[in-house]
Amino acid sequence: MSDPRSVADAFFFTSTGLDPQAVTRRVQRALHGADGGELYMSHSVSRTLSWSDGKLRANYPGLSEGFMLRYVVDDAEGYAASNDFSERSLAAAARGARQIRTYRTGTGGIVLPAAVSPTRFYTMDNPLDDVPLAQRIKLLEDIDQQIRSAEPSITQVSMTIATQCDVVTIIRQDGQRLDDIRPMTTLSLSLIASKDGRTEAGRSGYGARGTLSDFFNTVGTDALVARALGQVRANLQAIPAPSGEMPVILGPGAAAVMLHEAVGHGLEGDFNRLGSSAFSGKVGKRVASKGVTVIDQGNLSDAFPGHRGSLMFDDEGVPTTRTVLIEDGILKGYMQDSKNARLMNVAPTGNGRRQGYESLPIPRMTTTYMLAGQHTQAEMIASIKGRAIFAKEFAGGQVDITNGKFVFDAQEAYLVEDGKIIAPVKGVSLIGDGPAAMKKIDMIGNDLVIDKGTWTCGKSGQSVPVGVGQPSLLMRGITVGGTSPG
């Protein structure tokens, strides 16, 4: 692809007859006197292949394009959206959005960071053009055959390959224009196996801002298959899980979905401005054990480029950052969009995100992870006296943001007794609350993993791609719900 500016020009201006300078002037006039706002323009194309029962079940393309003009005054927002890129629609949107001015006199404009790093965190290649359709179908067929050859107990293989490319232009209140090309490739794999009267499941996935070629270069089908088969095989042999209060060891990487749900959401700015989070009003106070440092980072770039949660700038045009949420157990701050940051008198952190052009930006996570410590996972297991649970991955869970109470179900877990892994266990639920659980972290591993899975976060009816990561953790005194007495 060309540079983001020229691609955005082709979609939003050249093909529509709109003049970019005239549109910028219109946005500035429309948002004069506002406390915030922007013009958000998006062109999104996608293709999804669905496979099950040994054959291709669906092949469907997608196209979504349009704009939203948003006018913010105090804590209220006026906005109008349309899929008609025309002077008439922009003028109507400006008139409609500005009607919110009658709500209350604003508190003045906000100051947004102006600079965007020229270093890209992900490719500009279009993942829809990377691998031809016939090769994608052949890939699904090969994975299906690979799985069935490796494990005779498999009765069902379900997969999807979803590729998407979003072209985004944001014109801010200050007149700055930002353009981005945001690719995404997702592979999801779900298995069902039956053996000796038992039926169990396994799953794995890959998600990143990149192409299918990037997937082959960084993960590959063998790793994807091995992860799902490992869960199936463990669950087919699993014994009933014990219940009661006991130590719990969390695996690196994917187990961080618990950190995302039980802690991350509670550190988003809107919940804390309204005082509805278990972490509200606790900045500067201890909320976790010493050594616990939690980061949300939208500009993450390392040996694995194209992190699923990475963005050059958020959906308000604020550059993404590395935001320290908890440092050595002390709460340092929250993830902020521009509106909540202004109302809390702090700087925005580049966490204003929206599902699409018809959605309002709200504070959301990007890639949320815990920094590594000094211990090995083997040391954690060896330290166990009596019984413990090693929860490698989770199948899902529920969290109440107001008090942090959670229930998480393990997808793959093992019983540990007196320093040794004894057997896989089935029916493990972890029960507690996020703030209390964070203070029960006793050992932090040196094996930080940012998971390459298909993580998607839901909030207020919107879904956005995110990343999660953590090292292995040993937590003391966690309530385990199982199917056999402890």
HUQUI-V192965 format. One line per field, one symbol per residue. phi: phi as a letter, one per 20 degrees, with the letter a starting at -180 (. if undefined). burial: I if it has 9 or more other ideal C-beta (glycine too) atoms within 8 Angstrom, else O. Layout:
BEGIN
phi: ???
burial: ???
END
This chain:
BEGIN
phi: .efgffffgffecgfdnfefffffffffffefnferpaddcbcccbbcdccalmbfdbbcebbbbrbcdccdclddcdbbcbddebgfffffffffffffgffaffdofeddgeecgffeebfdfeffefcggffffffffffgffffffbfffdbccbcdccbcddcccdegenfdccbdcebccccccccccblndcccbbbacbaeadfffgffdcnffffffffffffffffdfdgffcpeafcddffnfffgffgffcgffdefffffemddfdfmdfndfcbfgnecdcdcedfbbfdfnggefbfbfednegfcddeecclndfdrceceffffffdlcefdndeccfafedefcfcfdddbdffddeeffffffffdndbddeebderaccdffcmfcccdfebbcedclncfeafcdnecdcrcggfffedfdbdfedgcefeeefcddalmdccfcccaaefcddemefdecdcgf
burial: OOOIOOIIIIIIIOOOOIOIOOIIOIIIOIIOOIIIIIIIIIIIIIIIIIIIOOOIOOOOOIOIIIIIIIIIIIOIIIIIIIOOIIOOIIIIIIOIIIOIIOOOOIOOIIOIOOOOOOOOIIIIIIIIOIOOOOOIIOIIIIIIOIIIOOIOIIOIIIIIIIIIIIIIIIIIIOIOIIIIIIIIIIIIIIIIIOOOOOOIIIIIIIIIIIIIIIIIOIOOIOOIIOIIIIIIIIIIOIIIIIIIOIIIIIIIIIIIIIIIIIIIIIIIIIIIIOOOIIIIOOOOOOIIIOIIIIIIIIIIOOOIIIIIIIIIIIIIIIIIIOIIIIOOIIIIIIIIIIIIIIIIOOOIIIIIIIOOIOIOIIIIIIIIIIIIIOIIIOIIIOIIOOIIIIIIIIOOIOIOIOOIOIIIIIIIIIIIIOIOOOIIIIIIIIIIIIIIIIIIIOIIIIIIIIIIIIIOIOIOOIOIIIIIIIIIIIIOOIOIIIOIOI
END
